[in-house]
Amino acid sequence: MTRPRALCLLLACVLALPLTALLAGALVVRALAPQPGEWAAPLRIGPWSTQVGVLQVLRVATAPPFAYWLDGLRLQTRWGPVRLQWMAADRSLHLQCAPCRVRVPALGSDPVQVPQLDLAVFRDFEQLHGTLRASTGAADGSRLQAWFSGRLQGGGVALRAHLPDTSIADAYAVLAPQLPELRQARITGTVALQARWDLPAGALRLVPQVEGFTVQGLGTEVLAHAASSCGPASGLRRSDWLARAVLAAEDQRFFEHPGYDLRELQAALHANRSAGEVQRGGSTLTQQLAKRLVTGDERSASRKLRELLYAVEMEQTLGKARILQLYLDNAPWGGGVCGAEAAAQHHFGRGARRLAPAQAVWLAAMLHNPEAESRRRAAQDDAALARAGWVAQGLRGGTRERERAALRQALPATQPH
């Protein structure tokens, strides 16, 4: 072969390589393109981006011919560095993320950082099976392991998951190993979870079960005789109007729960997902007190987990009556005013125990968001009156329906100044 012909052949081969790669890439993109009505997600590689079908990606990634190419691949994702491994023996794809940022719905939008997360996925036609394991990364460390199954259907995935009875102490060690309280707290009890999630747009349904949850060693017993920095104590009793109104506004099952309310948490998760934003917190009055006196109000999953520990211990060391009293004497009412006595004097010029029923309802309604409620009242916003009416309707302690109706009618003429 002459040199010119050899050079031409070499040049043709060099040009063919990128063309072949482009053609292969185009075929892959076409294979991953979302079908009409199918769950789609953005895929970005450098400056190039497109939409891919999530179900198509799952099918391709868990099929042996293509899965072999994924074995050993490392990716940088928004959750953390991910390593892929294909196990030919059982035809399962494993994804290991270490460390991994995970959003836990019960802890808000701020993610928790798990030392190591392992996801194993096996696909049998349109059925998915697998395990999700979160651990400290140490061979003898704590871990959480859940099993899941799902079906690819209707353009999405219907997932079911189960976390069996797991030590709450282990859950804390995995989800928040950096908490200083873990060095001194003695945590007992178990947690289990059933979950159903229809992706992408379906509701997330969580059914948690907690047994024997106790906390010792955090020192909350010192609060039994603590004085408030908000001024004189109100001396309110459970039967007083403001105490009853505050319970109606903030924690209607206060005397029934052990510091956390799983029913309210489930309701908050459903409401927030339906709204697409956090509108309902799900915290009990005891948790709010722990936030006020100990943990602060930082918006983080770690703070929520700390708050729960203190709330559970306070229920055991202080009891309901003292917790309610501490909350009333330390609650923020906006504008630098805190404590029930100071709030009653500021807004109505009388002591907390001398408030009329409608006055008590207005003050309790403010606790939801003191600054925002003050602005709404000043603007004569119907939402402020509606909130107060909702609190009046939730009053317990012997209040009859005709009395609640009369109280709601009295609200417009009784707004605080």
N, C-alpha and C positions, 0 to 999 in steps of 0.2 A: 504494500500500500504506500502511495506517495505521501510525502510530508503534508502537502496542502489538504489531501483527503483526510488524513489522520487528524489534522487540526480542526477541520470542519466537523468530523465525527465527535471529537472531544467537546467542541463548543456546543453541539446539539445536545450532548448528554448533560452538560452543565445547565443549559437552559431548560432541559426537560425536568430536572429535579424540582425547582420551585413550582413549575407548572403542575407537576404531579402532586406536590404537596398542597397546592391551592385546590386542585380537583378533589383530592381526598378530603380536604377541609370542607369544601362545598358539599360533598356527599354526606359528611357527618352532620353538618348544620342542617341539611335537608332532612336527614333521618331524625334529628332532634327537634324539628320544628313543631310547635304546638298544633294539635288538631282543633277544629272549631269547637269552642266551648270548653277546651281543656285548660287546666291550671297551667299558667305560663309564668316564667320568671326571667329576669334579665341575665344575660351572660356577657361578660366584658373581658376581652383579652387585649391588653394594651389599649390602643386607640379605637379598636374595633369592638362593636357591641351588637347584640341581637337578642331576640326572644327565643327561649327554648321551652318545650313542654316538659314539665316536671315529671310526669308519668313516663314519657319517653326516655328521659335521663335515667330514671330508676330501672326501666326495663333493660336499657343498654348496659348500664353499669353493673348489673347483676347477672349478665349473660356471659358464659365462659369465654367465648371468642374475644370479646372486648375487655372483660374483666382482667385477663392476664396482662394487658397493657397497663392497667392501673396499679398493679402490684408494685409497691415501693414508691409510688408517687407521693410527693410532699407539696402541700398547698398552703398558702397564706390566706386565711379567711377572716371574716369579721368576728368569728368566735375565737380564733386563735390558730396556731399552726396545726395542720391536720396531716396525718400520715395514713395512706391507704394500703391495705393488705388483702390479697385475694387468697382464700383458703380453698384449694381445689378439692380437698377431701370431702367437705360437706357443701361445697359451692356457695360459700358465704363471703360477703364483702365486709371488711372490718375498717372502721374509721377511728383513729385514736387522736384525740385533741388534748394537748398538754403544754401549758395550762390552758384552760378553756373558760370562756365567759358565757354564762348561761343565764337566760332570763327565766326566773321562777314566778309564775303568775301571782302566787299568794304574797310575794314580797315586792310587788310593784314593778315599774319599768326599768329600774336600775339592775343590771345583771350581777350575779354572784360569780366569783372566780373559783372554779373547781380545779384542784391540782391535776387531775387526770380524768378524762371522760372517754369511754370506749363504747362504740356503737357497732353491733354486729347485725347484718341484714341478710336474710335468706329469702329468695323469691321462688315460689312454686306456681308457675303460670301467673295468674293475677292475684295470688295471695302472698302477703308479706308476713314474715315471722322474724323475731330477733330478740336481742337483749340490749339494755342500756345500763351501763355500769359506771358509777362515779366513785372515785376512790382518792385516797391521800397520795397514791403513787408508791407507797412503801409496801414491801411484800407482806408485812404483818400489820398493815394499817387498816383503818376503818373503811368501809365501802357501803354503797347503796346499789342494789341491783334490781331492776325492773324488767318484766317481760312484756312484749307487745306483739300484737298481730294486727293485720289490716288487709284491706282489699282495695285494689285499684278499680274504681267504678265512677261512672258519671263525670269523667273529667277531673276527678279528685281522688283523695285517699280517705277511707274511713278507718281510723285507728282506735284500738282498744289497748289499754296498758294496765298493768297490775304491779304494784309494789307491795310485797308481803310484809308482815310484821317486822319492823326494823327498829333497832335501838335509836331513841332520840339523841342520845349522846353521840352515836356514830354519825347521825345526820348532821349534827352541829360540827363534828370534827371534819367532815367532808365539805360542807357548804360554807363554813366560816372558821377555818382553822386559826385565823389571826385574832379572834376575839380574846381580849385579856381575861374575860370572865371564865373562860374554859379552864384556866389554870387553878381556879378556886371553887368553881361550882360543882356540886354533885348532882348529876342529872339522871333521873330514872324514867322508865316508861318506854312505850313503843308507838310507832306510827305506821299506818298502812294506808294505801291509796288505790282507788279504782279511778280510771280516767277514760273518757271518750272524747275524741276530737275528730270532727269531720272537716278535713282540709280541702280547699283553702279558706272557705268562707263560713263553715259551720261553727256552731257554738262549742266551746270547750266546757265539758262537764267533769267536775272533780268531786269525788266522794271520799273524803278523808276519814280515818278512824284513829283516835288517840286513846290509849289506855295507860293508866297509872303514871301520868306525867307529874313529876315533882321536881323541885329545885331547892337545894340547900347550899349555904355557904356564901351568899352574896351580901349578907348583913342588913337586909331590909328591916329587921326588927327594930333598928334604931329610930325608924320613922314613927314608931308608936307614940312618942312624946315630942315629935318635931314641931317647931313653931313655924308659921307661915311668914314669908317676907312680904306678903301683900297687905299687911295691916292686921287689925283685930280679927279674931275668929268670929264666924257668923253664929255659932251655936245652933245651927240648923239641925233639926231632927228629921228622920225619915218621913214623918207624917206632914211636915211643913210643905207649903205650896211650892216653894222654889226647889226643894229637894225632889219632890215628885215630878215637877216640870223638867228638871235637868235629866232625870232618868228617862222620861218620855222622849226627850230630844236626843240623848246621846247613847242610851244603852237600856233598852226596854227589858232585856233578860238579865240585868245585872245580878239579881239574886239567884239566878239559876245556873250561871256558867262558872267555870273554875279559873277565870282570868282571861280566857280566850273563848270566842263564840264561833264554832264551826258553821253553824247555820247562817250567821251574818256574813261570814267570810265567803261562803258559796254565793250568797245573794249579791255581794259586792262584786265578785268576779263576773257574774252574769251581767250585772248592770253596766260595768265598765266595758266589757267586751261589746255589748250591744251599742253603747254610746261611742265606742272607738277611742275613748280617753278615760283617765281616772276621774270619776265623779263621786265615788263612794269608797270610803276607806276600809270599813270592816273592823276597825279597832274597837275594843271594849273600853269602858270608862277606866278600868284598871290599867290597860295598856296606855291610855292617854296620860294617866297619872305618872306612870313610869317614864314616859317621854318628857313630861313636864319637870319631874324632880331629878331624873338620873341621866337619861340618854341624850337629851336634846332632840331637836326636830330636824336633823340632817336627813335629806331625802336619799336614803341608801338602804340596800337589802341588809347590810350588816347592822345598821341601827334597828331595823325591824326585828331582827333575830335577838339582839340584846334586849330590846323592849319586852319581848315575849318571856325571856328568862326572868326578868325582874317582876313582871306582872304575875307569873305563876307563883313565885316565892312570896310576893306581898299578900296574895290570897291566903297563904298558909301561915304567915307570921303576923299579919295585921287584922284580918277578918273584914267582912263586908262593911260594917258600921264605920270603922276607922278609915277605910279606903274612901268611902263616900264623903266623909267629913274632910279628909285631906284634899280630895278633888275640889269640893266646893270652895275651900279656903285658898286654893292655889290656881284655879282656872283663869285663863286670860279672857277678858271681856273687851279687848281692843282699846286703842288710844292710851296705852300705858296703864289701864285700869285692870287690876287682877284681884281675885277673891270675891266671894259672893257679897260680903258686907260692903266692901268698897263700891262694887257695881250697883248695888241697891241704892246706896246713898248718892252716887253720881247721877244715876238716871231717874230716880224717883224721890230722892230726898228723904228716905226712910230706911230703917233697918231691914235686913233680909228676912227676918222672921215676921215682920209686919206688912209684907207685900200682899196686895190683893191678888187673887188668882190670875187675872189677866196680866197684871204687871209681872208676875212670876213667869208666865208663859213667854212674854216678850223677851225677858232676860235669857231664858233657856234657849229660845230660838236663835239668839245671837251667837251662841257657842259654836255653831256649825262653821262659821267664818266671820268673826267679829267685825273686821274692817269692812268686808263686802256687805254684810247685813246693815251696818250703819249707813253706808252709801245708799243702799236700796230704800231704807226708811226715809232718808233725807229727800230722795227723789220720788217718794210716794209710789215706789215700785210695787206692783201687785204681788211680785214674787215674795217680798218680805211678809206680807199679810198671809199669803198662802202657806209659808213656812210656819208662822205662828199658829195658824189654824191646824196644821198637821200635828204640831206638838200638843195642842189642846185635845185633839182627838185621841192621842196616845196616852193621856193621863190615866193612871191606875190608882188603886188605894181607895176604892169605894165610890169613885165618881160615876154617877149614872149618865146615861146618854142625854137626858134632857138637861142635866147640869153642864155637860160638855157643849151642847148646842147653845145654851145661854152664854157660856164663856166665849165661844167663837163670835157671837154677835157683839160682845162687849169689846172685842180686840181693837176695832178701828178707832175707838175713842180713847184708848188707853196706851197709845204708843209712847215709848220713853223719849225724854227730851235730851 
